[in-house]
Amino acid sequence: MKPREVIRIAWDAITKNAVRSILTMLGIIIGVAAVIIMIAISAGTEATITEQITSLGSNLIFVQGAFTRGGPGQVPSGGLVFDDAAAIEENVSGVTSVVVEQFSSETVKAGDVTLEGVELLGTTTGFPSVRDMDIADGRYFNEQEIERKSKVAVLGSSVAAELFGESDPIGQYITVGTTKLAVIGLFEERGLVGNTDFDSRVYIPITVVFQKFTFNQFARFMGDSIRLVYVEVDPDANLDSIITQIQLLLVKRHDVTLDTADFSITTQQDIISTQESTTSAFRSLLAWVAGVSLIVGGIGIMNIMLVSVTERTREIGIRQSVGATPDDIRMQFLTEALLLSIFGGLIGMLVGIGGAYIFGAVSDMRTVVVPSSILLAFGSAATVGAFFGYYPANKAAQLDPIEALRYE
């Protein structure tokens, strides 16, 4: 029998019982849509995490301290201090910039306007380069102002608008806590990156934060304690070589060994690789869970096809009596099963893609439709149709023609 004729007969059989066929396809539709949506949610989560990491800047090394406390009455030991950052910048070749950040939350006033709980970020001269931020007006504070603990500030765009409205903030003063600061610069709008709103911050020299907004009773013994140092690396430099240089420098400064180091060094790629392995496992789990729906859909197809074989036993006998071979009968019923799964897969693809976009639009979770997930889901639907459709098709092909003709 010609393939076109096989498809026509199979299509007629499906459309003859349209409602039953649609209900049969529901399992496939739900399964395919679930695979696409689940993987889209996982991929969206992975993309969000990656953006948050890369938003810190490019070509970065993270040096993190391991601060430890001594016994009662003893001075804490270990960890990083502000001078470590300066030493890295001065002594390690291939380093473009070194940035340290120290956070605080303060009340900020300008004229009659008062903002409570404003994020105050003390940082260093390399901050705009590392964080890819541009000055819209005025300038950023320099190294001399950091060393002299100058009372200056650079404002994010939104906090500047709230404090000064349409007027130019450059040259005006704000009061942070009880400290008066001169506004010397304004950042261009950066927006929300991950969970960080760069535009709602006030940026000041880190030494001023240490002096005015961060109390550390051990600073006179240890230096100003810091948690993290961002090291921006020249793109042409050897990353492993720079990491080794930093390790040797800090080991010497802290009088420790590499085995007992009170700091750790990671790169952006290390962090991204770790989160990718985690989200990949999560994505596989979601795909397997969604795949169960496809199996249920396949069982539904097999069930309906078995019912169809029973209902059409006499038809099968008549076709056999006029020359249809077992292969013809088998191909007809297998084609019906495949058509059910393929059309169910196509509808499921549309539902899955649309559902992923709608879910991302109405919820806080980001979704990213992965093209490979569409092919995977559709291919799985076709495979399920062929697998679960074979048994009913084979059963139909093995019917005895005489017994089939006698069937009522």
N, C-alpha and C positions, 0 to 999 in steps of 0.2 A: 504494500500500500504506500502511496506517495506521502511524504511528510506533510504536504499542504493539506491533504485529505484527513490525515490523522489529527492535525491541529484543529481543522474545522469541526470534526465530529466531537473532539474533546471540548471545544468552545461551546458547541450547542448543548452538550450535557451539563456544562457549568451554568450557562445562562438559563437553562430550563428550570433550575432550582436556584434562582438568584439569591434569595434570602438565606438559604442554607449555605450557599457558597460564601457569602459575605461573613456569616457567623463562623464558618470554618477558617476563613482567613484572619479573623481577629487575633488569634494566638500568634500568628506570624507577624501581623502588623504591630502588635504590642511588643513582641520580642525585638524586632528590628529597631523600632523607635526607642526602646529602652537602651539598647546597646549604644546607639548614636548619642542619646542624651546623657547617659552615664559617663561615657568617654569624654563628651564635650565639657561636662562639669569638672572632671578630673584634669583635663588639659587646660581649662580656664584657671583652675587653682594653681597649677604648675606655672602658667604664664605670669600670673599675678606675683607669685613668690619670686620668680626670676627677675621681673621688673623692679621689685623692691630692692633686690640685691644689686642689680646693675645701676639703679638710680643713685646709689652711693657714689658712683663715679666709674671710671674705667682704669684698668691696669692697676688694681689696688692689692696691697698686702695688708692684712689685719694683724696687728700685734696686740695681744690681750694679756693683761696681768693676772696673776694668781695671788691675790692679796690674802695673807694669813695673819691671824692674831696670835700673840704670845700668851703666856700665862698671866695670872692676876698681877697687875702692877708693871707688866712688861710692855715695851713698845711694839706695835705690830711690825712684822717683817715681810719682805717680799713684795711682789707687785711692781707696777711701773710708776715712775714719777715723771713730772713734766720735763726735767732735764734729759731723760732718756730719749725723748722725741727730738730734742735739739741735737743730741749726740748722733742719732741716726741720720739726720739731715746733713750734718757736717762731715761725717766719717764714712758713710756708705756710698760707694760710687754707683751710678745708674739710677739714683733716686731723684725724681723731679721735684717732689714736694712732700712735706710731712704735715699732717693735720691732726690736731687734738681738739676734742669737743668736751665741754663741760656744761651740763644743763642746770637750770634753775627755773622756778616759777615765781613771778613777782607781779605786784600791782604797778601799772604804768600810768602816769598822768601827763597830760599836755594841755595847758590852759584849763578850761573847765571840763575837759573830757577825762574820765577815769576808766581804765580797763583792768579788770581783775583776772588773775591767773594767766597772765601772758607768759608764753614760753621764752625764756632768756637763754641764748646760746652763746657761751664764751668759746672762742675758737682762735685760729691762727691765720697768718697771711695767705696760706695756700688753700683756704677753704673754697673760694669761688672757682678755682681751677679743678679741684678734686670733685666738687659737687656740681660742676657744670652750671654755675649761676653767673649771670651778667649784671653789671651795674647799669641801672637806667639813668641815674642822675647822681652827681657828686662823685665820691670815690670810696674805696675800701680802706680800712686802717692798715698802717704799715708796721714793719718790725720795730721801729723806734717807739711807736705808740704802745706796742705790746710791752716792750721792756720798761717803759716809763709808767705803765699802768694808767695811760691817759683815759680820761672819762669821755669816751666817744662812742657813737653807736651808728649802725647801719640798719635800716628798717626794711622788713618785708612789705610788699606792695599793699596787702590788705590791712595790716596794722597801721600803716602810714595813712591810709584813707580814713580809717576810723578815728585816728588821733587828730589829723589836720584837715580832713575834708579835701577841698579843692586847692588849698594853699600849698605853697612849696615848703616841704619840711626841712630842706637843707639850710643849715645855719641856725635852726631853732633848737629848743631844749626840751627834753623829756625828763621826768623824774621817775626813776625805777627804784621802788622801795623808798629809801630816803636819800638815794644818790642821784645827783643831777648829771645828765649826760648830754653832750652836744651831738646833734644829728649831722653826720658828715656824708652820708650816702643813702641811696635807695636802690634796692634790687628790682630787677624786672620781674614781672609776674611769672612764677614757676608752676603754681597750682598744687594740687594734691597728688603726691606720689606714694602709692601704697597707703599707709596710715599717717604719713607725714605731710603736714601743711607748711611748706616752706615760706609761704607768704604771710603767715600770722606770727612770725617770730621777730624778736629784737636781737641783733647780732652785735656783740661787743668783744673787746680783747679778752682773751681767756685769763690773763693775769688780774683783770679787774673782777672777774667772777670769783677767782680764788681769794682775792682780798676782801671783797664786799659781800659776796653772796654764798660762799661755801666755807663753813667752819670746819677746820681740821686741826685738832689739838696736837697732832703729831707732825705737822708740817715742818716745824723748826728742826726736827730730828731727821726726817726722811725726805723732805721736799714735798711739793704739792702732788698728792696722789692722783693718778688718772686711771681710768679703766681700759681705754682702748686708744690705739694710735693707728691712723690711716696713713699708709705709705704709698704715694703715687710713684709708679715706676715708668721709666723711659720705655716706650714700646719696642725699641731696638735692643734693649738690655736683656741679659740672661736672667730670667726670674729666679732660677734655682741658685745662681751665684749670689744674688742679692739677699735671698733668704738666709743663705749660709753666713754672709757678712753680718747680717743683723743678729743672728744667733750668737756668733762669736763675740760681737761687740757687747751684747747685753749680758752674756755669761761672764765676761770680764768685769763689767761694771757692777754686777750684782754679787760677784764672788761666789758663783755657783758652778755646777757642771751641767752639761747637756742633759744628763739623766735626772738631775734635781732642779732643773730650770723652773723658775717661778713665773714663767710666761709661756704663751703658746703663739704660734704663727700659722695663719691660714690665708688662703687666697680666695678671690671671688669664685674661681672655678671649683675649688674644694667644696664651698658651700652649695653651689649650684648642683654639683655632682651628687652630693648627699641628699638634697631635696628631690632630685630627679629620681634617684633609686627608690626613695620612699613613695613618691607619687606614682611611679611606675607600678610598684606592687599594689598600691591602692587602686590604680586604674585596671589592672588585671583582675582584681577581685570584683570590681564593679561589672566588668565585662562578663565574667563568669556567672555572676548573679543574674544579669540581664539575659545571658544565654539560656538560662533555664526556661525563660518564656518561649524561646524558639523551640526548645524540645517539647514543651507542652503544646505549642502550635503544631508541631510535627505529629504528635500523638493524635491531635484532633483531626488532622488530614487523614491519617491512617484509619481512624475510626469511621469517618464519613465515607472513605473509599470502600471500606469493607461493607458498609451499609449499601453503597451504590452497587457493588458487585452482586449482593443478594437481591436487590430490587431489579436488577437488569439481567438476571440469570437467563431468562427466556430470550432476551435480545442477543445475549452472547451465543446461545445455542443456534439461533437463526443465522447469525453471521458466520458461525463455524460451518453450518450446513451449506452455505453458498460459497465456501472456499477460503474463509479467513483462517490463517494459520495461528498457532499459539503465540508466535512472535508478534503477529498483528494485534491480537487481543491484549497481550502484555504491554505493547507500545502505546495502545490507546489509553489504557487506564493510568499508565505511568505518565503520559503526557498531561492528562487531567490533573494529576497530583502536582506536576511541575508547574502547570499554569496557575494553579491555586497559590502555590508558594511564591512564584515569581511576581504575580500581581499583588499578593499580600506584601511582598518585600518592597515593591515600588511604592505602594501606599505608605508602608512603614517608613521608608526613606523620607518622604515628604513630611509625614507627621513628626519624625525625629528631628529633622533639620528645623522645621518651624517651631517645634516644641523647645528645642535648645535655645533658639533666639528669643522666644517669648520668656522662657525661664530666666535667661540672663537679663532681660529688660525689666521684669517685675520683681526680681529678687536682688539681694546684695551680692550674690555669687556670680562671678564672671563665667561665661561659657565660651568655648572655642570649638567650633565644629571641625573635627579632624577628618580630612578626605579618606584616609585609610580606613577609618571606622565605618564609613558608608559602604565601601567595597567589602569590608569584612562582614558587615551585617547582611548585605544583600547576598554575598556568596554563601554565607551560612544558611540563609533562608532557602536558597536553591538546593543546597546540599541536603538540608533537612527534608525538603519536599521529595527529592529523589530517594532518600534513604527510607523514609516512612511510607512512601508510595509504592515501593517495590513489592512488598509483601502482598498487599491487595491485588496489585497488577498480576503478580505471579499466580495468585490463587485463582484469578479469573481465567488466566491462560490454561490452567490445568483442569478446568471443568470438563466433564465428559459431555460431548455434544448431545447424545441421546437423553441423558438425565437432565441436561439444561433445557431441552425442548419440552420435556414432560413437566417442568417446574411451573407451578401456578403461583 
